[in-house]
Amino acid sequence: MKLLFRILITAALVMVISYVMKGVYVDEFTTALTVAIVLGLLNFFVKPILVLFTLPVTIFTLGLFLLVINAIMIELCDYFIDGFRINSFWTAMLFSIVLSLSQSLVYQITGETKK
């Protein structure tokens, strides 16, 4: 139930952010649900591998390279999902920052904790 709640929150936030940000396009809510699911799967399977391979760069930049990795995850979602489009890498980076901050805010308000 908790996972379904998180997916729905992420899908809603993707829709809201796509309406607010230029350069981010989501066709419909089912596409946003797909984005939330694929992004979760990419973060679970692909992101740890990227973090491991880029660990020296991440340490050298004091963790700021993780923002680049998050943008790459968004770009991969753009590649895999037809109704989801991001115009540029910088838009993907800003989208990932806004999505992460808004998820943290919503989870703080709803009392959800990350375990």
Secondary structure as UniProt FT lines:
FT   HELIX           2..20
FT   TURN            22..23
FT   STRAND          24..26
FT   HELIX           29..45
FT   HELIX           47..53
FT   HELIX           55..60
FT   TURN            61..64
FT   HELIX           65..80
FT   TURN            82..83
FT   STRAND          84..86
FT   HELIX           89..110
//
